[in-house]
């Protein structure tokens, strides 16, 4: 889902997990549960790599 979102939107932010299709799988709460404090680090690194 993250791959598809990035392909369509050229980036990803924490707020994006509040919307479909992520919300249907637990949304930002589930992502935070899986990635914890690393969530912001991972999204920042992904967006920087995509912008390069």
mmJSON file of the N, C-alpha and C atoms, coordinates in Angstrom:
{"data_MODEL":{"atom_site":{
"group_PDB":["ATOM","ATOM","ATOM","ATOM","ATOM","ATOM","ATOM","ATOM","ATOM","ATOM","ATOM","ATOM","ATOM","ATOM","ATOM","ATOM","ATOM","ATOM","ATOM","ATOM","ATOM","ATOM","ATOM","ATOM","ATOM","ATOM","ATOM","ATOM","ATOM","ATOM","ATOM","ATOM","ATOM","ATOM","ATOM","ATOM","ATOM","ATOM","ATOM","ATOM","ATOM","ATOM","ATOM","ATOM","ATOM","ATOM","ATOM","ATOM","ATOM","ATOM","ATOM","ATOM","ATOM","ATOM","ATOM","ATOM","ATOM","ATOM","ATOM","ATOM","ATOM","ATOM","ATOM","ATOM","ATOM","ATOM","ATOM","ATOM","ATOM","ATOM","ATOM","ATOM","ATOM","ATOM","ATOM","ATOM","ATOM","ATOM","ATOM","ATOM","ATOM","ATOM","ATOM","ATOM","ATOM","ATOM","ATOM","ATOM","ATOM","ATOM","ATOM","ATOM","ATOM","ATOM","ATOM","ATOM","ATOM","ATOM","ATOM","ATOM","ATOM","ATOM","ATOM","ATOM","ATOM","ATOM","ATOM","ATOM","ATOM","ATOM","ATOM","ATOM","ATOM","ATOM","ATOM","ATOM","ATOM","ATOM","ATOM","ATOM","ATOM","ATOM","ATOM","ATOM","ATOM","ATOM","ATOM","ATOM","ATOM","ATOM","ATOM","ATOM","ATOM","ATOM","ATOM","ATOM","ATOM","ATOM","ATOM","ATOM","ATOM","ATOM","ATOM","ATOM","ATOM","ATOM","ATOM","ATOM","ATOM","ATOM","ATOM","ATOM","ATOM","ATOM","ATOM","ATOM"],
"id":[1,2,3,4,5,6,7,8,9,10,11,12,13,14,15,16,17,18,19,20,21,22,23,24,25,26,27,28,29,30,31,32,33,34,35,36,37,38,39,40,41,42,43,44,45,46,47,48,49,50,51,52,53,54,55,56,57,58,59,60,61,62,63,64,65,66,67,68,69,70,71,72,73,74,75,76,77,78,79,80,81,82,83,84,85,86,87,88,89,90,91,92,93,94,95,96,97,98,99,100,101,102,103,104,105,106,107,108,109,110,111,112,113,114,115,116,117,118,119,120,121,122,123,124,125,126,127,128,129,130,131,132,133,134,135,136,137,138,139,140,141,142,143,144,145,146,147,148,149,150,151,152,153,154,155,156],
"type_symbol":["N","C","C","N","C","C","N","C","C","N","C","C","N","C","C","N","C","C","N","C","C","N","C","C","N","C","C","N","C","C","N","C","C","N","C","C","N","C","C","N","C","C","N","C","C","N","C","C","N","C","C","N","C","C","N","C","C","N","C","C","N","C","C","N","C","C","N","C","C","N","C","C","N","C","C","N","C","C","N","C","C","N","C","C","N","C","C","N","C","C","N","C","C","N","C","C","N","C","C","N","C","C","N","C","C","N","C","C","N","C","C","N","C","C","N","C","C","N","C","C","N","C","C","N","C","C","N","C","C","N","C","C","N","C","C","N","C","C","N","C","C","N","C","C","N","C","C","N","C","C","N","C","C","N","C","C"],
"label_atom_id":["N","CA","C","N","CA","C","N","CA","C","N","CA","C","N","CA","C","N","CA","C","N","CA","C","N","CA","C","N","CA","C","N","CA","C","N","CA","C","N","CA","C","N","CA","C","N","CA","C","N","CA","C","N","CA","C","N","CA","C","N","CA","C","N","CA","C","N","CA","C","N","CA","C","N","CA","C","N","CA","C","N","CA","C","N","CA","C","N","CA","C","N","CA","C","N","CA","C","N","CA","C","N","CA","C","N","CA","C","N","CA","C","N","CA","C","N","CA","C","N","CA","C","N","CA","C","N","CA","C","N","CA","C","N","CA","C","N","CA","C","N","CA","C","N","CA","C","N","CA","C","N","CA","C","N","CA","C","N","CA","C","N","CA","C","N","CA","C","N","CA","C","N","CA","C","N","CA","C","N","CA","C"],
"label_alt_id":[null,null,null,null,null,null,null,null,null,null,null,null,null,null,null,null,null,null,null,null,null,null,null,null,null,null,null,null,null,null,null,null,null,null,null,null,null,null,null,null,null,null,null,null,null,null,null,null,null,null,null,null,null,null,null,null,null,null,null,null,null,null,null,null,null,null,null,null,null,null,null,null,null,null,null,null,null,null,null,null,null,null,null,null,null,null,null,null,null,null,null,null,null,null,null,null,null,null,null,null,null,null,null,null,null,null,null,null,null,null,null,null,null,null,null,null,null,null,null,null,null,null,null,null,null,null,null,null,null,null,null,null,null,null,null,null,null,null,null,null,null,null,null,null,null,null,null,null,null,null,null,null,null,null,null,null],
"label_comp_id":["UNK","UNK","UNK","UNK","UNK","UNK","UNK","UNK","UNK","UNK","UNK","UNK","UNK","UNK","UNK","UNK","UNK","UNK","UNK","UNK","UNK","UNK","UNK","UNK","UNK","UNK","UNK","UNK","UNK","UNK","UNK","UNK","UNK","UNK","UNK","UNK","UNK","UNK","UNK","UNK","UNK","UNK","UNK","UNK","UNK","UNK","UNK","UNK","UNK","UNK","UNK","UNK","UNK","UNK","UNK","UNK","UNK","UNK","UNK","UNK","UNK","UNK","UNK","UNK","UNK","UNK","UNK","UNK","UNK","UNK","UNK","UNK","UNK","UNK","UNK","UNK","UNK","UNK","UNK","UNK","UNK","UNK","UNK","UNK","UNK","UNK","UNK","UNK","UNK","UNK","UNK","UNK","UNK","UNK","UNK","UNK","UNK","UNK","UNK","UNK","UNK","UNK","UNK","UNK","UNK","UNK","UNK","UNK","UNK","UNK","UNK","UNK","UNK","UNK","UNK","UNK","UNK","UNK","UNK","UNK","UNK","UNK","UNK","UNK","UNK","UNK","UNK","UNK","UNK","UNK","UNK","UNK","UNK","UNK","UNK","UNK","UNK","UNK","UNK","UNK","UNK","UNK","UNK","UNK","UNK","UNK","UNK","UNK","UNK","UNK","UNK","UNK","UNK","UNK","UNK","UNK"],
"label_asym_id":["A","A","A","A","A","A","A","A","A","A","A","A","A","A","A","A","A","A","A","A","A","A","A","A","A","A","A","A","A","A","A","A","A","A","A","A","A","A","A","A","A","A","A","A","A","A","A","A","A","A","A","A","A","A","A","A","A","A","A","A","A","A","A","A","A","A","A","A","A","A","A","A","A","A","A","A","A","A","A","A","A","A","A","A","A","A","A","A","A","A","A","A","A","A","A","A","A","A","A","A","A","A","A","A","A","A","A","A","A","A","A","A","A","A","A","A","A","A","A","A","A","A","A","A","A","A","A","A","A","A","A","A","A","A","A","A","A","A","A","A","A","A","A","A","A","A","A","A","A","A","A","A","A","A","A","A"],
"label_entity_id":["1","1","1","1","1","1","1","1","1","1","1","1","1","1","1","1","1","1","1","1","1","1","1","1","1","1","1","1","1","1","1","1","1","1","1","1","1","1","1","1","1","1","1","1","1","1","1","1","1","1","1","1","1","1","1","1","1","1","1","1","1","1","1","1","1","1","1","1","1","1","1","1","1","1","1","1","1","1","1","1","1","1","1","1","1","1","1","1","1","1","1","1","1","1","1","1","1","1","1","1","1","1","1","1","1","1","1","1","1","1","1","1","1","1","1","1","1","1","1","1","1","1","1","1","1","1","1","1","1","1","1","1","1","1","1","1","1","1","1","1","1","1","1","1","1","1","1","1","1","1","1","1","1","1","1","1"],
"label_seq_id":[1,1,1,2,2,2,3,3,3,4,4,4,5,5,5,6,6,6,7,7,7,8,8,8,9,9,9,10,10,10,11,11,11,12,12,12,13,13,13,14,14,14,15,15,15,16,16,16,17,17,17,18,18,18,19,19,19,20,20,20,21,21,21,22,22,22,23,23,23,24,24,24,25,25,25,26,26,26,27,27,27,28,28,28,29,29,29,30,30,30,31,31,31,32,32,32,33,33,33,34,34,34,35,35,35,36,36,36,37,37,37,38,38,38,39,39,39,40,40,40,41,41,41,42,42,42,43,43,43,44,44,44,45,45,45,46,46,46,47,47,47,48,48,48,49,49,49,50,50,50,51,51,51,52,52,52],
"pdbx_PDB_ins_code":[null,null,null,null,null,null,null,null,null,null,null,null,null,null,null,null,null,null,null,null,null,null,null,null,null,null,null,null,null,null,null,null,null,null,null,null,null,null,null,null,null,null,null,null,null,null,null,null,null,null,null,null,null,null,null,null,null,null,null,null,null,null,null,null,null,null,null,null,null,null,null,null,null,null,null,null,null,null,null,null,null,null,null,null,null,null,null,null,null,null,null,null,null,null,null,null,null,null,null,null,null,null,null,null,null,null,null,null,null,null,null,null,null,null,null,null,null,null,null,null,null,null,null,null,null,null,null,null,null,null,null,null,null,null,null,null,null,null,null,null,null,null,null,null,null,null,null,null,null,null,null,null,null,null,null,null],
"Cartn_x":[0.828,0.0,0.868,1.972,2.861,3.464,3.885,4.455,3.461,2.228,1.202,0.901,0.885,0.631,1.753,2.986,4.126,4.121,3.785,3.732,2.707,1.6,0.536,0.753,1.452,1.552,2.965,3.948,5.359,5.891,5.264,5.73,4.695,5.06,4.133,4.37,3.298,3.333,2.567,2.808,2.123,0.611,0.135,-1.303,-1.947,-1.174,-1.712,-2.262,-1.757,-2.214,-3.612,-4.161,-5.527,-6.573,-6.125,-7.034,-6.916,-7.943,-7.945,-6.736,-6.158,-6.528,-5.941,-5.096,-4.435,-5.427,-6.425,-7.395,-8.152,-8.312,-9.02,-8.197,-6.908,-6.024,-5.521,-6.133,-5.757,-5.2,-4.956,-4.541,-3.239,-3.129,-1.894,-1.599,-2.63,-2.422,-1.698,-2.082,-1.445,-0.011,0.202,1.553,2.448,1.91,2.687,2.978,2.028,2.233,3.361,3.416,4.428,5.797,5.828,7.1,7.522,6.585,6.907,7.468,8.458,9.072,9.803,10.075,10.772,9.883,8.588,7.655,8.073,8.336,8.701,10.058,10.98,12.305,12.178,11.396,11.235,10.546,9.468,8.782,9.678,10.431,11.361,12.424,13.007,14.035,13.475,12.282,11.652,11.44,10.901,10.624,11.901,12.956,14.238,14.81,14.745,15.262,14.467,13.165,12.318,12.577,12.944,13.177,14.536,15.434,16.798,16.85],
"Cartn_y":[-1.192,0.0,1.25,1.217,2.374,2.61,1.549,1.678,2.33,1.858,2.404,3.861,4.196,5.576,6.493,6.053,6.864,7.016,5.953,6.033,7.056,7.149,8.072,9.49,9.636,10.941,11.47,10.701,11.094,11.381,10.852,11.015,10.479,10.464,9.987,10.75,11.103,11.801,10.989,11.228,10.508,10.648,11.81,12.054,11.177,10.753,9.925,8.593,8.136,6.864,6.953,8.154,8.338,8.113,7.962,7.849,6.474,6.13,4.854,4.79,3.664,2.349,2.047,2.936,2.67,2.609,3.477,3.51,2.194,1.503,0.225,-0.887,-0.647,-1.645,-1.217,-0.206,0.229,1.633,2.225,3.625,3.939,5.188,5.666,4.936,4.516,3.775,2.463,1.745,0.471,0.688,1.702,1.982,2.383,3.183,3.587,2.373,1.464,0.24,-0.596,-0.657,-1.457,-0.791,0.525,1.219,2.068,2.378,3.16,4.525,4.909,6.228,6.363,5.262,5.288,5.755,5.843,6.231,7.527,8.55,9.847,9.776,9.036,8.887,8.191,7.128,6.365,7.19,7.883,8.697,9.839,10.434,11.503,10.972,9.822,9.241,8.836,8.252,7.907,9.135,10.188,11.401,12.068,12.051,12.621,11.825,10.49,9.646,9.833,10.002,10.2,11.549,12.537,13.876,13.986,13.054,13.114,12.68],
"Cartn_z":[0.0,0.0,0.0,0.751,0.789,-0.59,-1.247,-2.591,-3.54,-3.522,-4.412,-4.096,-2.805,-2.411,-2.9,-2.724,-3.164,-4.687,-5.395,-6.863,-7.33,-6.614,-7.006,-6.497,-5.365,-4.716,-4.575,-5.002,-4.969,-3.568,-2.557,-1.181,-0.217,1.07,2.091,3.384,4.038,5.315,6.337,7.602,8.666,8.545,8.183,8.047,6.967,5.987,4.913,5.431,6.554,7.104,7.707,7.812,8.302,7.213,5.971,4.838,4.172,3.377,2.654,1.732,1.526,2.035,3.423,3.913,5.195,6.35,6.337,7.433,7.543,6.443,6.443,7.088,7.262,7.859,9.234,9.825,11.166,11.232,10.089,10.022,10.709,11.121,11.722,13.041,13.746,14.991,14.749,13.707,13.374,12.913,12.086,11.606,12.783,13.674,14.842,15.73,15.84,16.609,15.996,14.68,13.996,13.966,13.765,13.581,14.768,15.648,16.847,16.515,17.286,17.13,15.798,15.15,13.862,12.716,12.942,11.881,11.21,11.988,11.418,10.721,11.286,10.674,9.321,9.278,8.041,6.963,7.312,6.297,5.825,6.725,6.319,5.369,5.692,4.836,3.474,3.463,2.186,1.325,1.914,1.143,0.662,1.462,1.014,-0.146,-0.045,-1.122,-2.408,-2.281,-3.448,-4.118,-3.32,-3.863,-4.544,-4.242,-4.801,-6.233],
"occupancy":[1.0,1.0,1.0,1.0,1.0,1.0,1.0,1.0,1.0,1.0,1.0,1.0,1.0,1.0,1.0,1.0,1.0,1.0,1.0,1.0,1.0,1.0,1.0,1.0,1.0,1.0,1.0,1.0,1.0,1.0,1.0,1.0,1.0,1.0,1.0,1.0,1.0,1.0,1.0,1.0,1.0,1.0,1.0,1.0,1.0,1.0,1.0,1.0,1.0,1.0,1.0,1.0,1.0,1.0,1.0,1.0,1.0,1.0,1.0,1.0,1.0,1.0,1.0,1.0,1.0,1.0,1.0,1.0,1.0,1.0,1.0,1.0,1.0,1.0,1.0,1.0,1.0,1.0,1.0,1.0,1.0,1.0,1.0,1.0,1.0,1.0,1.0,1.0,1.0,1.0,1.0,1.0,1.0,1.0,1.0,1.0,1.0,1.0,1.0,1.0,1.0,1.0,1.0,1.0,1.0,1.0,1.0,1.0,1.0,1.0,1.0,1.0,1.0,1.0,1.0,1.0,1.0,1.0,1.0,1.0,1.0,1.0,1.0,1.0,1.0,1.0,1.0,1.0,1.0,1.0,1.0,1.0,1.0,1.0,1.0,1.0,1.0,1.0,1.0,1.0,1.0,1.0,1.0,1.0,1.0,1.0,1.0,1.0,1.0,1.0,1.0,1.0,1.0,1.0,1.0,1.0],
"B_iso_or_equiv":[0.0,0.0,0.0,0.0,0.0,0.0,0.0,0.0,0.0,0.0,0.0,0.0,0.0,0.0,0.0,0.0,0.0,0.0,0.0,0.0,0.0,0.0,0.0,0.0,0.0,0.0,0.0,0.0,0.0,0.0,0.0,0.0,0.0,0.0,0.0,0.0,0.0,0.0,0.0,0.0,0.0,0.0,0.0,0.0,0.0,0.0,0.0,0.0,0.0,0.0,0.0,0.0,0.0,0.0,0.0,0.0,0.0,0.0,0.0,0.0,0.0,0.0,0.0,0.0,0.0,0.0,0.0,0.0,0.0,0.0,0.0,0.0,0.0,0.0,0.0,0.0,0.0,0.0,0.0,0.0,0.0,0.0,0.0,0.0,0.0,0.0,0.0,0.0,0.0,0.0,0.0,0.0,0.0,0.0,0.0,0.0,0.0,0.0,0.0,0.0,0.0,0.0,0.0,0.0,0.0,0.0,0.0,0.0,0.0,0.0,0.0,0.0,0.0,0.0,0.0,0.0,0.0,0.0,0.0,0.0,0.0,0.0,0.0,0.0,0.0,0.0,0.0,0.0,0.0,0.0,0.0,0.0,0.0,0.0,0.0,0.0,0.0,0.0,0.0,0.0,0.0,0.0,0.0,0.0,0.0,0.0,0.0,0.0,0.0,0.0,0.0,0.0,0.0,0.0,0.0,0.0],
"pdbx_formal_charge":[null,null,null,null,null,null,null,null,null,null,null,null,null,null,null,null,null,null,null,null,null,null,null,null,null,null,null,null,null,null,null,null,null,null,null,null,null,null,null,null,null,null,null,null,null,null,null,null,null,null,null,null,null,null,null,null,null,null,null,null,null,null,null,null,null,null,null,null,null,null,null,null,null,null,null,null,null,null,null,null,null,null,null,null,null,null,null,null,null,null,null,null,null,null,null,null,null,null,null,null,null,null,null,null,null,null,null,null,null,null,null,null,null,null,null,null,null,null,null,null,null,null,null,null,null,null,null,null,null,null,null,null,null,null,null,null,null,null,null,null,null,null,null,null,null,null,null,null,null,null,null,null,null,null,null,null],
"auth_seq_id":[1,1,1,2,2,2,3,3,3,4,4,4,5,5,5,6,6,6,7,7,7,8,8,8,9,9,9,10,10,10,11,11,11,12,12,12,13,13,13,14,14,14,15,15,15,16,16,16,17,17,17,18,18,18,19,19,19,20,20,20,21,21,21,22,22,22,23,23,23,24,24,24,25,25,25,26,26,26,27,27,27,28,28,28,29,29,29,30,30,30,31,31,31,32,32,32,33,33,33,34,34,34,35,35,35,36,36,36,37,37,37,38,38,38,39,39,39,40,40,40,41,41,41,42,42,42,43,43,43,44,44,44,45,45,45,46,46,46,47,47,47,48,48,48,49,49,49,50,50,50,51,51,51,52,52,52],
"auth_comp_id":["UNK","UNK","UNK","UNK","UNK","UNK","UNK","UNK","UNK","UNK","UNK","UNK","UNK","UNK","UNK","UNK","UNK","UNK","UNK","UNK","UNK","UNK","UNK","UNK","UNK","UNK","UNK","UNK","UNK","UNK","UNK","UNK","UNK","UNK","UNK","UNK","UNK","UNK","UNK","UNK","UNK","UNK","UNK","UNK","UNK","UNK","UNK","UNK","UNK","UNK","UNK","UNK","UNK","UNK","UNK","UNK","UNK","UNK","UNK","UNK","UNK","UNK","UNK","UNK","UNK","UNK","UNK","UNK","UNK","UNK","UNK","UNK","UNK","UNK","UNK","UNK","UNK","UNK","UNK","UNK","UNK","UNK","UNK","UNK","UNK","UNK","UNK","UNK","UNK","UNK","UNK","UNK","UNK","UNK","UNK","UNK","UNK","UNK","UNK","UNK","UNK","UNK","UNK","UNK","UNK","UNK","UNK","UNK","UNK","UNK","UNK","UNK","UNK","UNK","UNK","UNK","UNK","UNK","UNK","UNK","UNK","UNK","UNK","UNK","UNK","UNK","UNK","UNK","UNK","UNK","UNK","UNK","UNK","UNK","UNK","UNK","UNK","UNK","UNK","UNK","UNK","UNK","UNK","UNK","UNK","UNK","UNK","UNK","UNK","UNK","UNK","UNK","UNK","UNK","UNK","UNK"],
"auth_asym_id":["A","A","A","A","A","A","A","A","A","A","A","A","A","A","A","A","A","A","A","A","A","A","A","A","A","A","A","A","A","A","A","A","A","A","A","A","A","A","A","A","A","A","A","A","A","A","A","A","A","A","A","A","A","A","A","A","A","A","A","A","A","A","A","A","A","A","A","A","A","A","A","A","A","A","A","A","A","A","A","A","A","A","A","A","A","A","A","A","A","A","A","A","A","A","A","A","A","A","A","A","A","A","A","A","A","A","A","A","A","A","A","A","A","A","A","A","A","A","A","A","A","A","A","A","A","A","A","A","A","A","A","A","A","A","A","A","A","A","A","A","A","A","A","A","A","A","A","A","A","A","A","A","A","A","A","A"],
"auth_atom_id":["N","CA","C","N","CA","C","N","CA","C","N","CA","C","N","CA","C","N","CA","C","N","CA","C","N","CA","C","N","CA","C","N","CA","C","N","CA","C","N","CA","C","N","CA","C","N","CA","C","N","CA","C","N","CA","C","N","CA","C","N","CA","C","N","CA","C","N","CA","C","N","CA","C","N","CA","C","N","CA","C","N","CA","C","N","CA","C","N","CA","C","N","CA","C","N","CA","C","N","CA","C","N","CA","C","N","CA","C","N","CA","C","N","CA","C","N","CA","C","N","CA","C","N","CA","C","N","CA","C","N","CA","C","N","CA","C","N","CA","C","N","CA","C","N","CA","C","N","CA","C","N","CA","C","N","CA","C","N","CA","C","N","CA","C","N","CA","C","N","CA","C","N","CA","C","N","CA","C","N","CA","C"],
"pdbx_PDB_model_num":[1,1,1,1,1,1,1,1,1,1,1,1,1,1,1,1,1,1,1,1,1,1,1,1,1,1,1,1,1,1,1,1,1,1,1,1,1,1,1,1,1,1,1,1,1,1,1,1,1,1,1,1,1,1,1,1,1,1,1,1,1,1,1,1,1,1,1,1,1,1,1,1,1,1,1,1,1,1,1,1,1,1,1,1,1,1,1,1,1,1,1,1,1,1,1,1,1,1,1,1,1,1,1,1,1,1,1,1,1,1,1,1,1,1,1,1,1,1,1,1,1,1,1,1,1,1,1,1,1,1,1,1,1,1,1,1,1,1,1,1,1,1,1,1,1,1,1,1,1,1,1,1,1,1,1,1]
}}}
